[in-house]
Amino acid sequence: MTTETPVRPAGTRPAASRPAGLRNRWLAVGVGAVLVALVAGVSLGPVSLPPGSVAVELLNLLPGVHLDSGLTASEAVIVTELRLPRAVLGLLVGALLALAGGAYQGVFRNPLADPYLLGVAAGAGLAVTVAMVLGANAEGFTGMSLTVPLAAFVGSLGAVALTYLLGAAGGRDRSPATLILAGVAVSAFLAAGQTWLLQRHADTIQPVYSWLLGRLVTAGWSDVRLVLPYFLVTAVVVLLHRRELDVLSLGDDEATSLGLHPQRSRYLLIAAASLGTAAAVSASGLIGFVGIIVPHTVRLLAGSSYRVVLPLSMLFGGAFLALTDVAARTAAAPQEIPIGVVTALLGGPFFVLVLRTARRVFP
């Protein structure tokens, strides 16, 4: 007696669709994490506020919603004008760094790639040092419209452009490894310039290091408004091309046979990710490890497809940095720990996990 395998009609999916369901569940978890981080970021601080009342006050910001939160007028101002902009900025910066880190890891097929791979950190550090040496306001870190954030943004993009030009010197057949090596060379050169300046102008060491360690300090909603356009551009470009990263993971020859232009896609993603990283650095200084911790964790938990990794990295990256900021400003209250120190404490041990799983996730 023989058995026949049922024939599945063309164009239909198998009965088991667990990956899609898992993706939807993780998406819901990511949105929930963002909401929890937002409420926690607004509730916790020198003056603790009831999370329930804060959540109601946040709902009152929606058109047509008028609920009694139980907060006084001064507490409502603290929520909407002081803590909420900082929490939203943390969500945007964390989302940008995690999204850029995930894109870089896909482009370079390396789980240790991060948003600073192509010299963004070194370029921003040198530009900020130059700005402070030339007499820029040392407190400019608290205002996005001042000289220091602008210098960081220009320096970041300038370093990426220099890395690209150096990588292009090798000819038309440029590989990701060439760009990585160019980024290492540019970073070393710019870091040497920054060190030389700091040695000649010792009075700028403290403000420069304060900026390098990273902090989320806002002066109202102006910071958020300046970062938001870059966030939207980066998110739209990277997410629209996330499927191409899955194709690039097969290799350039296979990607070309499938109708993809590998170099064009690679450099478009690098440009978008670098733009977002520059905006994040200009707003918060150099906050490390977010671009490694979040995408790799998402990859381990929710799957390795970039159709899943990138959207979830954006959500969990924002939530991660917003919650890390809460820990940074409450752990040693009334003093505030630089947020870059907290992410470094978390990122160091995480490298052990990455190294143990890299071969399994990236064969």
Steps between C-alpha positions, in 0.01 A plus 500: 500500500641838402436841643489819308631830621229765481569752232488861622343738247739749347521834674381368839704484820553196719250452780760577765585870493683528831764751386235756399313454830823528694584818313164653588539409866847651515370814332238533773767444764718768341218757499424409861865548594497848345188597695642365826828686444312821421292485818801401711711779354235758588406356840843446655733779603585732791124540548330164450155511348234225501534301176125476463455875526785552257342262250171691524681831454669361189162392366378857546750603233289315243241710316155482657617329822431685827550287809577589859852375570509620859825692440546861606569770243872503585521120477326509162763749379776268623342217301439680172783752484792341684488123522297411192738672253795320660324164486397552137855606411628181664256296292612670178873475570477138611290409197748669265804331651339155506359535148835620365681220683268239351545644151879506536503140620302398196708699253832375638371155602662543839315479835763725660440789260363811669392849388847641572678256270576749223647775718189678625622504862848623414371766262248629752758497779754698300243753379363556853853542635578757229177686575576517871862600442388782272277635776170317449273508801604208721138466607384478140431133554168596658371673189475345156505842331844590636845442358601171662215283364540655156873429508430140601257454212733648239800312637314169494391532139843632400668193648264266312564690175876475556467127566306455177757695298784300650317174430428612143869547436529124456308504174151412383490157662458613861418242764353559848837399647663792316258745659561351844875539463453855374281574801767370737764717333283812504401444864864462604602815314217713640545365852868594485403854401258523789761375748750756376250782544408387851865493600551856379175626658467321832220732615263338249558143617217490754221637276615286208504184711160591642367510145681182397340303784155587371203659671136565419446860609232698323386861497138424419357371176747679273747210521232250402387712206855518366563124524159388375550576127824298490328219687218490246735502200723228646209281609318524167806428284636215712165330559401522134825322405508246782413215265808579295718427802366144502601470134844654565561239768508239221802665339543751219490245219173350619353845563591609148338191353181592686493843339656704781780752459714416807723807503213742449292343775795476735600864470143624521454315829836622628411859415162483673639326808789747522263796475292364788809428707631853446169646616499275807858593589429871464213467749649272761876470461664163455283227650655165428379140473134577421558416134649163595293391801152562361520361142689191612253431782209536258673267257543235766143523629281581200687370196782598269300646210555874469132542428463419869830621645487861384146602606537327836847649551352844453230437762715320756792738442287798592360325806845380606660844492203671667509249787880526520463875534260446792762283670773756428314786668356307794772252603718767663240775549525796535811456284468362150714224353598552134278272299797380296648353818184297566481366144870408517443304821225308322683468170827357632352171626274487195806468277561160656156388386555640152831322461349170616208520258652676199585181313154359552316813386742599222625176341 
